[in-house]
Amino acid sequence: MSDKCISGKKCFESEELAEEALIQNHIRNNYRGGEGPVNVYQCDNCGYWHFTSKGDKSEKLRDPEVLEFIERERRAFDWERKLR
């Protein structure tokens, strides 16, 4: 496996790392409904994991505890940006 993909997308070594990055991405970017990446997939070209904005929302992004965590961290991240 290479650390680069012909898709140009960021590569993650495992599904777990990709899902954690997906959650962090939603914290930092405050996507509105229907925007942003919604799941991860293993690429047929490089074998690594990437984000996708197509298809069904990941179970992690539908989990009420994860959604609550994202909202709490998003508020903290917004305050941190304001205080810089």
C-alpha positions in Angstrom: 0.0 0.0 0.0 1.1 3.5 -0.8 0.5 6.6 1.4 -1.0 8.4 -1.5 -4.1 7.6 -3.6 -4.9 8.5 -7.2 -8.2 10.0 -5.9 -6.2 12.7 -4.1 -8.1 12.0 -0.9 -6.5 11.8 2.5 -5.6 8.3 3.5 -6.3 6.6 6.8 -4.7 3.3 7.8 -7.8 1.8 9.4 -11.5 2.2 9.5 -11.3 3.2 13.2 -8.8 6.0 12.4 -10.9 7.2 9.5 -14.1 7.3 11.7 -12.3 9.2 14.4 -11.0 11.7 11.8 -14.6 12.0 10.4 -15.9 12.9 13.8 -13.1 15.5 14.3 -13.8 16.9 10.9 -17.4 17.4 11.9 -16.3 19.2 15.1 -14.0 21.6 13.2 -16.2 22.3 10.2 -19.7 22.6 11.7 -21.5 21.2 8.7 -25.2 21.9 8.1 -27.6 19.0 7.3 -26.6 17.2 4.1 -23.2 18.8 3.9 -19.7 17.4 4.4 -18.5 13.8 4.6 -21.0 11.3 6.0 -19.1 8.0 6.1 -15.8 6.2 5.4 -14.9 3.5 2.9 -11.9 1.4 2.0 -10.6 2.4 -1.4 -10.2 -0.3 -4.1 -7.2 1.6 -5.5 -4.9 2.1 -2.5 -6.5 -0.1 0.2 -6.6 2.8 2.7 -9.7 4.4 4.1 -11.2 7.7 2.9 -14.2 10.0 3.7 -17.2 10.0 1.4 -20.1 12.5 1.2 -22.2 9.9 -0.7 -24.4 7.2 0.7 -25.7 6.5 4.1 -24.6 8.4 7.2 -22.2 6.3 9.3 -23.5 4.6 12.4 -21.1 6.7 14.4 -22.6 9.9 13.1 -26.1 8.6 14.0 -25.2 7.6 17.5 -26.8 10.1 20.0 -23.8 9.9 22.3 -21.4 10.7 19.5 -23.7 13.5 18.3 -23.7 15.0 21.8 -19.9 14.7 22.0 -19.6 16.5 18.6 -21.9 19.3 19.7 -20.0 19.8 23.0 -16.6 19.7 21.3 -17.8 22.0 18.5 -18.9 24.6 21.1 -15.5 24.3 22.9 -13.7 24.6 19.5 -15.7 27.7 18.6 -14.9 29.4 21.9 -11.2 28.5 21.5 -11.2 30.2 18.1 -12.9 33.3 19.4 -10.3 33.6 22.2 -7.2 33.4 20.0 
